[in-house]
């Protein structure tokens, strides 16, 4: 027989347990709400700090931030006209062209074959109007291509392929002018090449910066060939020195990080609206909706903003310190738990891109020093014994190597000289030139004059 007192106790116990669960649930909900509110407040403070520093937060703000002065002439209009006149060859005819096609240029001290010179002349003649407009645009200071950065990571850059083509056209023109004994025209082509590369230097994303680096590298290679094939006057060399010096933009990467940050914020603010994939063909939408509802997207955004701030600061460090600082940030993302899949998506090759930027700067600096050496040789009738001899007559100071912070290296050759940076491996290989294609291991970033 059941004891009545025990039955009453069990009956009273059930409501108490029920209320305890309700109380616990309310506490959990309250803590979750507090967690979300604090996260939102923390993120808002970080957004406010970004704006206070003069940078955009939203994509609309980014699109407005990337601008040129009101009423300033815009070189982009001239470049767009030039691009519309591009006439490209195809098939075997195109393949026979160096730079544009598959054919290789002769060595920097070797002349072009008569056949190659004829091809160059024909190709450039067909693109004469385009080249005229490229030169005209080069004289205009400001440039803003009609890019809609409101598209975020979906932004389209149709002009970038044309910028690369234009740089190739100008490189061909510089090489042909050098072959024809027209150094002044070759210098004009090189200056226009650097100007075309500079036209995308303020674009606040990483993709345009990679194009800028590639175009600058081609322009510097053209300059190396021109200096090997022509003896220039001091006035011409001084003009080139100024051009190369102006091409160096130490703030371009920080501007790119500004845009990357805005695009990342847009993803974290509404991850379920992004066209993203988590694994293979698995639809991301349900997972992203749950991720956002759980507050993990906000938590990731807060950490993302901290990490982008670190990248921004790294991009402002002395050049030789940037690589290590960026690599530390990348490693931090790599070590995140897999559940933070949204944040782990933001693993662009920041370290590699920073390395490429340093290499591009090294190429520019070696070119600038080589021009100074040529000016010294023209005045003194001999090569300098060391780069310090160029200061202060031809250089304010000896430029530092972006990879180790020491002075760039210089070595006399049996004929001519080499100015070099130790490159990304940070090993002095004695000015060993990298191969035209393939790996750059055991090589340096070089600028070589063999005459």
N, C-alpha and C positions, 0 to 999 in steps of 0.2 A: 504494500500500500504506500502511495507517494505521500510524503510529508507535505502538508499544505504550506508550511513556512518556506520549504525549499522551492516550491512552485512559485510563490510570490517573489522570492529572491531572484529566480531566473527571469521572471517577467520584468522585474525592475532593472535587471542587468542589461537586457536587450536595448531598451531606450537609451541607457547611459552609453553603451557601446556605439549606438547609432549617432548620438550627439558628438561623441568623441571623434568619429570619422568625419563628420561634418566640420567640426572645429579644425581638424587637421587639414582638411581640404581647403578651408578658408585661409588658413595660415600659408599653405603652399601657393594658393592663388595670389594672396597678398604679397608674398615674397617674389613671385614671378612678375607681378605688376611693378613692384619696386625695382626689380632687376631691369625691366624694360624701360622704365622711366629714367633711371639713372644712366642707362646706356644712351638713350636718346639725348639726354642732357649733355652727356660727355661728348657725343658726336657733334652736337650743335656748337659746343664751345670750340671744338677743333675746327669746324667750318668757319666760325666767326674769326678765329685766329688766322686762318688762311686768307680770308677776305681782308683782314686788317693789315696783312703783309702785302696787299696789293694783287693777290692772285685770285683767279676764278675758282668757283666750286661746282656750279652746274654747267651743263653742256652749252646752254644759251649764253652764260657768262663767258665761257671759253671762246665761243664764236665771236663775241664782241671784243674780247681781250686781244685776240690775234688781229691786229689792225695796223693801219698806217696813218700818219697824221692827216687830219681833215684837209681836203683840197690839194693834197700832195699828188704829184704825177705818179701813176702806177705803171711800173714796168711790165706787169703781168699782161696788160693789153697788147703791148708790142710783142711779147713772147708768144701770146696766143695767136697773133697774126703770123708770126714766124712759123709756128708749128703747123699752121694750116697750109703753108707752102712746101712742107717737107715732101720730097719725092724720093722714095726708097727703091732700090733695086731689089731683085729677087733672084733666086736660083743661082746658077754658076757665076753669073755676073757679079752678084753680091758677095758670094763666097770668095771671089778673087781679091776683094778689098781688105786690106788690113784694118784693124780697129772696128770697122763696121761688120765685116764678114769673118771668115775663118782664116784668111791668109795672115802670115806673121810679117811684122815689119823687119827689115834688115837690122843688124846691130846698130847701136846709136851712132857709131862713127862711120858706118857704111852708107853709101848712096843708094837711093831707090833705083830699081831697074827702069829702063825707058818705058817698058810696058806698064809698070805700076804707076809711074808718073802720069802717063796718058790716062789711065783709069781714074786717078785722083782728079785730074783736070776735068774730065768729062762729068764725073759725079758732082763735083763742086759747081760746075757751070749750070747743071740742071737745078741746083739748089741755091743759085745766086741770090734770088729775092729773099729766101729764108735767112741766109747768112747776113744780108744787109740789115734785116730787122733785128737779128740777134746782136749785132754790133751796136745798133741804135739803142736797144733796150739796156745794154751794158752801161750806158752813161747815166741811167736813171737810178737814183739812190734807193727808192722804196719799191717794194713789191709785195702784193697780196693777191694770191691766186683765189679764184672763186670757189673755195672749199667750204662745205657746210659741216662745221664741227658739231652741230647739233645731232649728227648721226652717231656720235660716240665711236665705239670700236667698229661700227659699220661704215665709217667715213670712206668715201671714194676719193682716189687721187689720180684722176686720168692724166694730169699734167706731168706726173713724175716720169713716166716712160718717155714723154716728149723731151723733158729736160735732159735725160740721159742721151737721147738721140742727138739733141742739139750740141751737147758737149762733144760727142763723137765727130759731128760735122766740123766743129771748130778745131778739134785735134787734127783731123785730116788737113784742114786748111793751113794750120800752123806748120805741119810737117812739109807740105808742098811748098809753102813760101820759103821755108828754110832751105829746101833743095834748090829753089830757083834764085837763091841769093837775094832774098827780100826780107831781111831780118825785121825791119820796121813793121811790115805786114804780119809777120809771124808773131811778133810781140803783141800786136793788136788782137790777134786770134786767141792767144793765151790769156790776155786780160779779159776778153769776152767770155772765155771758158770759166774763169774764176768767178766772174760776175753772175753767170748762169747758175753755178753751184750755190753762190751766195743768195740767189733768189728764193731758195727754200730753207735757208738757215734759221729763219725765225718761226718756221712752222712748228707748232707745239705738239708734235708726236714723234715717235722713234723712226717710223718708216721713212719720212722725208729726210731725216738726219742720215740714214744709211745711204740714201741717194746722194745727198750732199758729199759725203765722204768719198763715194765712188767717183763722183765727178771731179772732185779736187785731186784725187789720186791720178786720174787721167790727165788733168791739166798740168800737174807737176811732172808727169812723165814726158809730156810734150815739151815742157820747158827744158828738161834734161837733154832731149834730143836736139833742140834748137841750139843750146849752148855748146853741144859737141860738134855741130855742123857749121856754126857761124861764130865769127869774132865780132862782138858787139862794142859799141862805143860806151863810154862811161854814162852818158845821158840815158842810153837805152837800158843799161844795167840798173841804173838807179830807178828808172820807171818800173822795171820788173821787181825790184826789191820792195817797192811800195805796194805793188799789186799782191805779192805773196804775203807780205806782212798783214795787209787788210783782210786776207782770206782766213786768217786764224781767228776763230770765234770760240772763246773759252766758255761762253754762257749758253751755247746752243743746246747742250745736253740738259741743262737745268730747265730750259724752256720746254724741251720734250717731256720731261718728267711732269711738268705742270699739266700738260694735256693728258698724259697717261693717267694721272691722278683723277682728273675730272671724269674720264671715261670709266675708271674703276668705281668711283662714287656712284655713278649712274647705275651700274650693275648692282651694287650693294643696296641701293635705295629701293629697287624694284626687281629683285632677281627672278621672280616668277614671270616677268614680262620679257626676259631676255631669251634670245634664240640660242640656247646653250645645250650641250650634251655632256652628261657625266661620264658614262662608260659606253663605248661603242654606239649602238643604235638605241640605247635605253633612253626613253623620253625623260628629259630633266624636269619638266614642269611640276609633276606631283612632288618630287623630292625638294625642289626649290621652294614651292609653296609651304611645305612643312618646315623647311629650314628657316624661312622668313618668319613664320608664325612662332617658332620656338625662340626667336631672338638671336639665333646664331648668325644671321646675316649682319645684324647690327654689331654683334661682338667682333665679327670678322672685319667689318668696316673700320671699327675703332683701331684695331691692330694694323690694318692696311694703311690707315692715315699716318700712324706712327712710322711705319716702315717706309712709306713714300717720303716722309719728312727726312728720314735718314738718307735716302737716295739723293734728295735735293741738297742736303748738306754735303754729301760726298761729292756731288758735282761741282761744288764750290771750293773744295780743298785744293791745295797744290797738286799739280797734275800727277806726280809720282805717288801720291797717297790715295788717289781716287779708286784705283783698281781694288786694293785690299778692302777699302770701306764698302764698296758695292758688293764684293764677294761675301762679306759678312752678312749683309742684308739678304742676299740670295740664299745663303746657307740657313738663315733663320726660317725662311719659308719652307725649305726642303725638310726641316726637322719637325714641322708641324704634324700633329696626328692626322690620319687619313680622313677622320670625320670632318675636318675643316676643309672639305673638298672645294668650297667656293673660293676661299682664300688661296688654296693651293693651285687654283687655276691661273692665278696671276704670277706666273713664273716665266715671263719673257726673258730672253737671254741678255739681261741687264749687264752681267759681267762681260759677256762677249762683245756686246755693243760698246761698252766703255773701253774695252781693249782696242776695238777698231777705231774709236775716236782718238785714242792716244796715238795709235799708229798713223792716223791721218795728220795729226798735229806734228808728229815726228817727221813725216814726209815734207810738210810745209817748212818746218824749221831747218831741215837739212838743205832744202832748196834755197832758202833765204841766205844761209851761210855760204853756200856754194856761189851765189851771185856776188856776195861780199868778197870772197876769195878771188873771183874773176876781176872785180874792180881793183883789188890790191895788185894783182898780177899785171893789169893794164898800166897801172901807175908806176909800179916798181920794176917791171920787167922780169919778175921772178915770183914764184909762189911763196907765201908766208911760211915761216918755220912752224908756227903754231897759231891757233885761232886767237889767242890773246893779242897777236900783232894787229888784228883787225879793229881793235878797240882803242880809241873812240872814233877813228877816222871813217870806218865803214860799218861798224856795229856799235850800238850803245853799250851792250854787254854781249858776251857769248851766250846764246840761247841754251837753256838747259834741256836735257834729255827727258821727255815725259815719263819714261819708264823707271828712272832711278834718281832724278833730280840733279844729276851731275852735268857738267858741261858736255855738249855734243862732242863726239870724237872726230878727229881729222887725221888723215894719213896721206903722205905723198906716195904716188905710184911711180912705176918706171916711166910712164907717160901720164901726166895729169895728177889727179888727186881724188880722194873719196871723203865725203863728210857723212857721218852715220850715227844712228841711234842703236842702242843694243837690242831694241825690240822687246816683244812680249815675253821671251824666255829669260830676259834680264841677264844674258850672258854675252860678254864681249867676244864676238867672233872675228875681230880684226877687220871689220868692214866687208865681210863676205856678202856678196850680192845674192838676194833670193832668186830662185829660178822663175821664169816667166809664168809657169803653171806648176801646181803641186804644192807640197808642204813647204813651210818656211822655217823648218827646224834647222838649228845650227846656222842661221843667217841673221843678218842685221837689216835695219831700214836704211837704205843707202841712197846717196845722190853722187853719181860718178861723172867726172869730166876726164876724158882720155885724149887730151891734146896739149 
